[in-house]
Amino acid sequence: MITKPLATLTESDLRLLITEQVPESKQIEYKRELPEGGEKGTVAFLRAITAFANTQGGHLIYGMNAEEGIPVELNPIKMTSSDQVLQRFENLCRDSVQPRLTGVQYQFIPLENGGSALVVRIAKSWNAPHRVSVGNHVHFYGRNAAGAYQLDVAELRQAFTLSDTVVERIRSFRANRLLALGSNEAPVPLKDGAQVVLHVIPLQAMTSDYRVDIASDSQALRNLNPLGATDWSHRINLDGRLNFRNISKGKSYGYTQLFRNGIIETVEVPSSWSDAKRIVSTEADQLIQRIRDQSSWSDAKRISSAAYEKNIIQALKSYFPALNDLGISTPAYVFLSFLGVKDYTFVVNRRIFSDPSPQADRDNILLPEITIEQWSDSPERVMRPAFDMVWNAFGLARSFNYNEAGEWVGQR
């Protein structure tokens, strides 16, 4: 149950906990009923939630009767509205926890004899330690096999240090991977030219020992397409599973590398005439015609402003559910980078901009992380700040691929 996607849990999973007599532990706790209203119930809920988040993450199961920590029977929870329950819990995690707690997922599970159970999945937090603040109750909690307990000064110091360490590990991973790409140390030989690089780094990859079964033939693994690719090959390598665009003359135009811990790295080199035709095929007809009229296209250095955004959006729409299906929890962090773009022209709609075409003011564009709180987050919405910053790097005010309502529409 711990590794299954939350949405796939059923009553049989809960009954298996009873059959196998799975005890309460550092990563699982049973509750017969939902927390009562008022300060007492609020503190009890937040103590349990933050203790998991501050330690290793885990599951809080409402609707399970336990004796001395051993589950014995399901006890359907009583409630007037599941939406009201979720709204209450989400508001508490937002308003009564500092810093705000994300990475909490909820799943109501219908029971055969009526009623429901509620499974709350809490991810290990990057921003730990979190403090419960309700009235005069202001405390930090951790968790061990016996349950939640109040952190002492030494444990708090360690928690703050660990949080900083995780942040540095994530940023160091990205920096080392970009350094390797800049030194032509990609998992498959790449064509010459600029590189669009996207990293999806789940916090779980840095805080747990969970490993993806890269040898399986699951649909999730097959869905990890390279940026902009319609077909690709795959193979197992030392780092995990590599999906790559077909190699021509000994080199490829891109790949997606799934690391064993759940990190995704995908790279595209948008620089040849054949590739350019594919890249601009989604743009307005007049833009296509203008580009095709250019001479010496194979020697040109251009990045299509609409195509690269569309490729990233489409890729994330497959990566997010794939990671969820592989048992990887949120939160996660998306990093967008451009390498070697100093002499590249940013191709935009001529109805918006006139000559000279915009160019970057630096060779490498490294954007700050985008936080993914749930795998259901919209790639168009979460990536807009990063896309705007890319346009800024080319001297433009914002991404004009979004309309006034904030919807990604491409250039029309």
N, C-alpha and C positions, 0 to 999 in steps of 0.2 A: 504493500500500500504506500510505503514511503516514497517509492520511485515512480509510481503510476501517475499519469496526468490526473489532476484533481477532478476534472469533468467526467472521467471514466469510472470513478469509484461507484460501487453499488452496495446494496445491503449485504450481499455475499462477502464482500471485503470486510465489512464490520463484523459479520458473524464468524469469519475466520479468525479474527482477533480473539473472540470468545473461545472458539474451538482449540486454538493453539495456546490459550491462556497467556497472551502477550501482556506482560506487566507494564505498569507505568514506569517511565524511565526518563533519561535526560532529554529524550526527543518525542515523548508521547504522554498525554495526560487525559484522563477521562472525567467527564462531568455528567451527573444525572440530569440536571436541568440547566436552562439558561440562567445567567446571573440576574439576580433581582435588581429592581430599580433602586435609585438612591446611591449615596456615596459608597456604601459597603459593597454593593454589587459592582459598581464601577471600578473600584479599587481592585477587587478580586479578578475581574476580567483583564484589566491593564497590567496587573502584576504578572499574570500568567503569560500574556502576549509579549510583554517586554522582556521577561526572563528568557523566553525562547529566542527572541531577536538578539539579545545581548550575548547569547551563548552559541549554540550550534544550529538554531532553527528547530522546527518540529511541528507536531500536530496536537491540536486541542480538539477533543471530540465531545460534543454535547449530545446527550441522549443515550449514554452508555452508563449503566449501573455497575460499579466496581466495588469489590470487597477486599480491603487491604491491598489495593492497587491492582487487583486481578479482575478483568472484565467478566461479568457473569450473565448479563442480559441487556438487551436493548430496551430503552425506556423512551418512547416517543415524546419529543419535547412539545410543550404547549405554547402556542403563540397565536396572536390575532392576525399577523401579517409578516411573512418572511422579509418583505421589502423594508418594513419598519425596523426589524431586527438588524438587517444589514446596514441600514442608514444610521442606526444608533451606534453600532460598532465602528463604522467608518468615521463618524464624527468624533468619537472618543479617541481613535488613533491619530486624528488630525489635530484635535484641540487640547487634549489632555496628556500628550506625550511630547517631550522635547529631547532632541529634534523630532520633527514629524516622522511618524513611522509609516513606511511603505513596504511593499513586498508581502502584504497579508492577503490571502485568498480565502474565499468562503464557498462552500458547496453544500447545499441542502440535499439530503439523500432520502427519497421516499421509502417508507417501510411498508412491507406487505400487509401488515395488520392495521395500517392507518398511521397518520402522523409522519414525522420526519426526524432524522438525526442531522446534525450540523457538524461538518468537518472544517476546521480552520487550519490552514497551512501557513506557517510563519517562516519566512526565509531568514537566514542569518543576515544581519544588517551591516552594511558598509559604514553607516553613520553611528554605530554603537560607540559608547553606551547610551541607551535611551532612558530618560527619567520620567517616572509617573508623577504627575502634578495635579492633584484633585483636592481642592480646599487646602487644609493644612498638611495633607499627606504628600510629601515630596521625597521620593526615594528611588534609588537604582536597584534593580533586581537581576540576579543571575539564576542559573538552574543547574542542579545536579540530579543524580538518580533519585534522590528523595523528594524533589520538587523545587519550587521557587524559594529563594532566600535573598536577603538584603546584602548587597555587595559592601564589603568593607573598604577602607581607604586604599589598601594595597591592591585589592582586586580592581578598584576603579582606575588606579594609575595604570595597571596592566591593560585594562580594557581600552583606555584612551590611546595607549601606545600601540596596541594591536590594530586599532582602527586606522591610525596613521600608516602603519606598516602595510595594510591591505591596499590602501590608496596608492602608496608608492610602488607596490608590486604590480598593480594594474598599469600604472603609467610607465613603469620600467619595461613591462612586457611589450607595450605598444612601441616604445622608443627603440627597443632592441629589434623588433620585427621591421620597423622602417629602416633602421640602419642596415639590416641584412638585405632588404630590397634595394637600397641605394648602392649596395656592393655587389649586385647581381647574384645574390644568394637566394633565389626563389626556389620553391620545390619543383618547378618545371621551367625550362629556359623560356624567357619572355622576349617578344619582339622589342626592338629599340623604340624608345619614345617615352612620353610622360606616362605616369601611372595614377589611376584612381584607386585608392585603397580604402577599404571599409573593414573595420573590426567590430564584432559583436562579442562583448566580454561579460558573461554572467558572473555575478559576485560569487555564486556557488563554485565556480571553477577555481577560485582563489582561496576558498575557505573550507572545502570538503575534499574527501578522497574519492568522490563519485567519478566513475569512468564510463564513457559511452561505449556500447558494444559496436565497434566500427566494422566488425566482420559480418554483421547481420545484413539482410537484404531488405530492410524496412523501407517503406515509402518515404519516411522522414529523411533518410539518408539520400535517397534518390532525388529529393526535392531541393537539395542544396546546389542550385544552379550558379555557375559563374555569371558575373554581371553581363547583361545584355545577350546571353547565349541562348540559342534555341535547341542546340544539341551539344553533347559533351561526352567525354570518356571519364572513367574513374579507375583508381587503383588504391590499394592500401600502402601507406608509407610509414616511416618511423614515427612521425608526429600524429598520425591518425588516418583519416580518409581524405583523398585528394580527388576532386572533380575538376577536370580541366578541359578547355576548349581544344579542339583538334589541332595538332601540331603541323605547321607548314614550313618547309625548309628548315627543320630542326628547332623551330620556336613556336610558342603559343601566344595568343592574344589575351589570355587570362585564365584564372583558376579560382576555385574555392577550396580552402583547406579547413577541414573540421579537425580540431585538435581533440585528443582523447578526453580532455577535461571539459569539453563543451564550448570552447572558444571557436569562433568562426573568423577567418581572414579571407577576404575576396579581393582580387586585383584585376583591373582591366587596363589594357593599353589601346586606346582608341586612335590609331594613327595610320591606317592604310586606306587606299582608295576603296577596296572592297568592303572594308569595315566601315568606312565613312558612309557609304551608301546605305548600309544597314542602320547606322546611328541616326541619320537624318530622315529615315523613312517615315518616322512618326511626326515630323514637323509639317508646317504649312507648305502647300504646293509651291508658292513663290520662293520660299527659302530653299526648297529642294532644287528648283530650277537654277537659282542663283549659284548654289554650290557646285552643281554639275557643270556650270559654264566656266568655272574657274580652271585655269591652266595649271599644269604641273601639280595636280592635287596630291600625288604620292609624296611630293616633297614638302607639302604644307604642314604646318603644325597648328591643329585646331581642336578645340573641345566644344562639342555641341551642348549648349546650356540646358536645352530641354531634354536631350537624350540621356545625359548622364544622370539627371534627377529621376527620370522615369525608370532607368535601369536599377537604380538604388531602391526606389519605392517597390518595384516589382520583386526584387530580390528579398527585401525585408518581409514582404507579404508571404513569402515561402519560408524564410528562415525562422520567423517568430513561432508559427505553429509547429514547425519541425522540431525546434528546441523543446517546446512544450511536450510534444509526443515522445521525445527522447528522455523525458524525466528531468529536464533542467528547469530550475525555478528562477523566477525574477527576484530581486531587481537585476537588471543588466545594463550595460553601458555601451553605447555605439560611438565609435570614433571615425570621423571622415578625414582623409588626408589626400593631398595631391602632391606628387613628387615630380620634379623636373619640368615645371610648367612655365619657366621664366620667359621663354620665347613663343609661347602659345597664344593664339588668338581665341577669345571667347566668342563663339558664334551665337549671335542673337538675332531676333526678328528685326529686319531692316525698317519695319514700320514704326519701331520704337526707337531705334538708335541709328545714327548715321556714322559715316567714316570719321576718324579712324576707328576700326573695331577695337574693343577693349582688350588689354593685355594685363597679365599679373605683374605686381610690383616686386615679386620675390620668386625664387625657384621652387620652394616647398611651402605648401599651405597646410598647416596642421591645426585642425579645429578642436575646440574643447569637447568634452564628452557630453552626450545626450543621454539622459536617464530614462530607462524603460521600466515603468512600475509594474505593468502587466503585459503578458504576451498579446493580449487583445488590443493594445494601444495601436492607434492608426499611424502607419509609417509616414503618410503625407503630413499629418499634424506634428508629430514629434521631430521630424527632420527639417521642418521649415526654418527654424533658427540657424541651423547649419548651412542650409542652402542660401539663405540671405547673406551669411558671412562670406560664402564663396563669391557671390556677386560683388560684395564689398571689396574683396581682394582684387577683383578685376576693375575696380573703380566705379561700380554701379550701386545704386541706392538699395536695392533689394531684389529678390527673385520675382520677376514678372511672369513666372509660370503659375502664380496664384492669382485668383480673381479677388474682388473686393470682399467676398464672403469668406475668404481664407481657404478656398478649395483649390486643389492642384488641378489645373486644366491644360498645362502646356501652353505654348505660344500659338495664338490663333490670329 
